[in-house]
């Protein structure tokens, strides 16, 4: 079955950086576009970024554009999200997603 395991979250000060990873299994990773979504406390889940199966055409929500970079390593079946210039409003649980399947998520907290 599809498994998505996120890691790399943590507590960081405003302006800091984190790199999230998502290791995928149970399907041919290179055949699917992948997505990062997030959910902050008391808020609805929101789309963050997506990337096509060959690593091309990354797209971002406007609030993270220029600060976040999505990438993937198909040989390692791994999706990444490099996050720089983090802001308190980026605090959320971050999930990687294959279509409608999400992992368990990794907590990102931005606070001084």
DAZI-V828196 format. One line per field, one symbol per residue. phi: phi as a letter, one per 30 degrees, with the letter a starting at -180 (. if undefined). A space follows every 10 residues. Layout:
# DAZI-V828196
phi = ???
This chain:
# DAZI-V828196
phi = .dbbbdajdl cbdejdbbbc bbccaiaded cbdbbcbbbd eibddbdcab bddcichdbb dddcdiccbc aabddchbcb bdbchdbedd dadcbcbchc ccddjbdcbc ac
